[in-house]
Amino acid sequence: MQKTFPIIGLMSGSSLDGIDLTCALFWIDSGIWHYRITHTGCVSYPPEWRKQLEGAFYKSAYEISILDQEYGVYLGQTVKRFIDDNSLEPLLVASHGHTIFHRPEEGITIQVGEGSRLAAITGVPVVNDFRSEDVRKGGQGAPLVPVGDKLLFADYGACVNIGGIANVSFDSSEGQRIAFDICPANQVLDQLAARLGHSYDPEGTLARNGRICELLFQKLNNLDYYNKNGPKSLGREWVEAVVMPVITASVLPVGDLLRTFTEHIAVQIGHSMAAVPQSSVLVSGGGAHNLFLVERIRERTKHKLVIPDSLLVDFKEALVFGFLGLLRWLGEINVYKSVTGAQSDSCSGKIHLP
C-alpha cells in the first residue's frame, strides 16, 4: 500500500492578513510527488497581534526574543484548534513563522514563532526556521517555495506568487530552478488602500478608477533592485526604506497611487518572465484575486496566465511549506542553491519534538 504523509503547513505573509493553515496528504508515485489538500483554515490576526507583528521591526533584540516565545504559543494554540476541530492526525507541523528581519547580505534573517512552544502545545513534531541555514551558506534564504513549484507543479512553465511581495520561479534551459523576488505587491497596495479605510483594494476597483502618474511610474521602475541579477530577495525593510518614501513624497490622490503601483507590479512581473519559454504560468497568492492587476499583467506578457481554484490561490504557500517540512523530515533537499545563491543545496529547518 502506498504511503501517504499527512502534514500541516503554516504561513504568515508580509501582508499580515492572517495565518494560513493547510492539512495535505503527500505521496510519491514513480518518482513524482503528488498532493491532496484535505483541510484549510485562515485565521485573521486580532488587532493586538497585527500591531505587535507590524511593529516588531522596531523592537529591541530582547523584545523580539519575548515576541518569538509568545507568538510560538499563539501559533501552537491556533494549530491545536485546527487539529481538534477537524480531528486531524498529522505526522508533523511545518511553520514558516512570521518574518521580522530579512537582510541576507548581512547574514540576518529572523522569523518569530518558537517551534518548541508550538510542538509542546500541539503534541506534534514541528519543523521551522527554514531560512537560516541557507543564509549561513551565503544564500538569500529566499525564495523557498520554488522547491515545491518544481516538484509539485512541474506541468507549468513558471509559477508566480503575488503576496506581500511577488516572486517567480521557473527552470532554466539547463534544468536548474531559477527564482527571485520580483517586486513589492500587496504590501504596498494594502497600505495605500488603508488610507481610504479599506484593508485591501477589492478586485483592484480603486486602482481601476485611478490614473497613472508617469513620473512616479518611471521613478519606481528605475529603482536599483530591478537592475540586479538574481539570486535576489526583498524584505519589508527595503520596502519601507526605499519604496514608500518615493510614494509618500507624491501628493497624488490615493486612487492614482494605486493605479500607478498596480501598473508597476504588472510591468515588473512581465519583465521577470522574459526569460521563460512561451508556456502556461500558474498564478497564486492574494494578488490573483485582484482582477484589475491580473488584467494588467496579461497586457504585459505573452504567457498564458492560469488562475487555479481559490483553494490553491489562497493556500499554495502554506501547502508548500508543509511539503518543505516533510522533505526536511525525510532528510531530502528542500532549498536549491540555484535559487538562493548559497554554496550548496540544503536540507533546511529545525525539528522540535513534543
Secondary structure, DSSP 8 states (H G I E B T S, - for coil): ----EEEEEEEE-TT---EEEEEEEEEEETTEEEEEEEEEEEE---HHHHHHHHHGGGS-HHHHHHHHHHHHHHHHHHHHHHHHHHT---SEEEE--EEEEEEGGGTEEEEE--HHHHHHHHTS-EEE--SHHHHHTTS-----THHHHHHH-TTSSEEEEESSEEEEEEE-TTS-EEEEEEEE-HHHHHHHHHTTT-SS-GGGHHHHTS---HHHHHHHHT-GGGGS-SS----HHHIIIIIHHHHHT----HHHHHHHHHHHHHHHHHHHTTTS-S-EEEEESGGGG-HHHHHHHHHH-SSEEE---HHHHHHHHHHHHHHHHHHHHHT---B-HHHH--SS-B---EEE--
